Amino acid sequence: SILLPGFAQKPLCLFSLKGSVLDHENQTLPGASIIITENGQGIVSDAKGNFSFEKLCEGTYTLEVKFVGFRTATLKVKLKKDETIKISLEQDETLLNEVVVQEHYDHISKSQTN
C-alpha cells in the first residue's frame, strides 16, 4: 500500500457483530439489552432474540447483556472479521423469590360520602 505524507490512515469500520440471546434451555430472549461498553452503543434483541451491531472497527469489545430475571452477562469479543455469537444467560434465583400480593380496601358506606 502507498502512504502519502499528511494523510492519516483511518481504520476500516466495516465489521458486524451479530448474535442471539438465549436462556439456559436455549429459548430465545426477546427484549434483552446488549451494550458495547467501550462506545456506549446499545441495542435490544428482536422478537427472535437476535441482535446486530454494524460498522464496527477491528478490536476487542466488551458486551454487557441484561434481561429481567437473569444475571447480567459480561463478555469480551475480539473482532477481526464479521462475527456471529450466541449468548446464554442464567436465571437469577435471588430475583425469583415468592411475591405475595394482597388486596386491601376500605369499605365506605353511603353515609360517609355525604
C-alpha positions in Angstrom: 0.0 0.0 0.0 1.1 3.6 -0.6 1.1 6.0 2.2 1.0 9.7 1.4 2.5 12.1 3.9 -0.1 14.2 5.8 -2.8 11.6 5.3 -3.6 9.5 8.3 -5.0 6.1 7.6 -8.5 5.6 9.0 -9.4 2.2 10.4 -11.9 0.3 8.3 -15.0 0.1 10.4 -16.9 -2.3 8.2 -17.4 -5.3 10.5 -20.6 -6.6 12.0 -21.2 -8.4 15.3 -24.4 -10.4 15.2 -25.9 -12.9 17.6 -28.7 -14.2 19.7 -29.5 -14.1 23.4 -30.8 -17.4 24.9 -31.7 -18.8 28.3 -30.2 -22.0 29.8 -32.7 -24.1 27.9 -31.8 -22.5 24.5 -35.1 -20.5 24.4 -34.7 -17.0 22.8 -34.9 -13.9 25.0 -36.6 -11.1 23.1 -36.1 -7.7 24.6 -32.6 -8.3 26.1 -30.4 -5.3 26.3 -26.9 -5.6 24.7 -24.4 -2.7 25.3 -20.9 -2.3 24.0 -19.2 -0.7 27.0 -16.3 0.9 25.1 -18.6 3.2 23.0 -21.9 3.0 24.8 -23.7 1.7 21.7 -26.7 -0.3 22.8 -29.4 -2.4 21.1 -32.3 -4.6 22.2 -32.8 -8.1 20.9 -35.7 -8.6 18.5 -38.7 -11.0 18.8 -36.4 -13.9 18.0 -33.7 -12.9 20.5 -31.4 -11.7 17.7 -29.2 -8.5 17.6 -26.8 -6.9 15.2 -24.2 -4.2 15.5 -22.9 -2.8 12.2 -19.9 -0.7 11.1 -17.6 -1.7 13.9 -13.8 -1.3 13.8 -11.4 -4.2 14.4 -10.7 -4.5 18.1 -11.8 -6.1 21.3 -15.3 -5.2 22.6 -16.9 -5.8 26.0 -20.6 -6.7 25.8 -22.9 -6.3 28.7 -26.1 -8.3 28.3 -29.2 -7.8 30.6 -32.6 -9.3 30.8 -35.1 -9.1 33.6 -34.9 -12.2 35.9 -31.5 -13.2 34.6 -27.9 -12.5 35.7 -26.1 -9.8 33.7 -23.5 -11.4 31.5 -20.3 -9.6 30.5 -18.1 -11.0 27.8 -15.3 -9.9 25.5 -15.4 -10.3 21.8 -12.3 -9.9 19.6 -13.4 -8.6 16.2 -11.2 -9.1 13.2 -14.0 -10.1 10.8 -17.8 -10.4 10.8 -18.7 -12.4 13.9 -21.9 -14.3 14.9 -22.2 -15.3 18.6 -24.6 -16.9 21.0 -25.0 -15.5 24.5 -26.6 -17.7 27.1 -28.0 -16.1 30.3 -28.5 -17.7 33.6 -31.6 -17.2 35.7 -31.1 -15.0 38.8 -32.5 -17.1 41.6 -32.4 -14.2 44.0 -35.0 -12.4 41.9 -37.3 -15.4 41.8 -38.3 -15.3 45.4 -42.0 -15.6 46.3 -44.0 -12.4 45.8 -47.2 -12.0 47.9 -49.9 -9.7 46.5 -52.5 -8.6 49.0 -55.7 -6.8 48.2 -56.8 -4.2 50.7 -59.6 -1.7 50.5 -61.6 0.3 53.0 -65.4 -0.1 52.7 -67.0 3.3 52.7 -70.7 3.4 53.4 -73.1 5.9 51.6 -73.5 7.9 54.8 -69.7 8.6 54.9 -69.7 10.1 51.4 -72.4 12.7 52.0 
